[in-house]
Amino acid sequence: MSFTVAIDGPAAAGKGTVSKAVAAHFGFAHLDTGLLYRAVGAKTLASAHAVDAAKSLVPKDLENPELRTQTVAKAASDVAKIPEVRAALVAFQQSFAKRDGGAVLDGRDIGTVICPDAEAKLFVTASPEVRAQRRYSELLQRGAEVTLEGVLADVQARDKQDRERETAPLVAADDAILIDTSELSIEDAIAAAIAAIETKR
Ligand code: C5P
């Protein structure tokens, strides 16, 4: 039996951490859909045509260590505006969502476009300042040379582009449960997500 959990929200709101923990808690498979767009973005930076890159995506493309950089994040957001790129990635995401045993998908349009019938939908968010601080610490740990101001500007520019695009913009589904992690510890954010999903089981 399938059970789909859709987790959407802006960059660095804690979606990834919450999604992984939720998947582990319920024994569900997890797909970070941002990684698909990052992989297409990275291939496009390396000179492929965006739509071709999306159509020819293979699992190995998701292992590129460069995918977590700010440059690739920006390229991901750029290719994510292209309807044909999004269309090329729909079938894979939908079949992942329907797998036996349950699935958690996190991204921007999971509850609105990819899995509008998901059994549980969460919209995980936090203030831009809190999100920038988290992403900044994460990038520093990876040895990146970044400033907090630069990361805040990148996060805000990417959110704006994701929210204002015409195809599958970042928006909470009407029936999504909102979790603002600005003032929550990681443990509390995870507990809130698990409790919200429990109400749908
Ligand atoms: O989640 P992450 O920050 O890795 O996503 C990178 C970019 O990919 C986002 O800024 C967004 O433009 C795009 N994306 C999307 N739809 C998704 C997941 C990610 O458009 N479901």
Residues whose N, C-alpha, C, O or C-beta is under 5 A from the ligand:
A	BS01	C5P	A11 T33 G34 L35 Y37 A73 A76 S77 A80 D106 G107 R108 D109 R158 D162
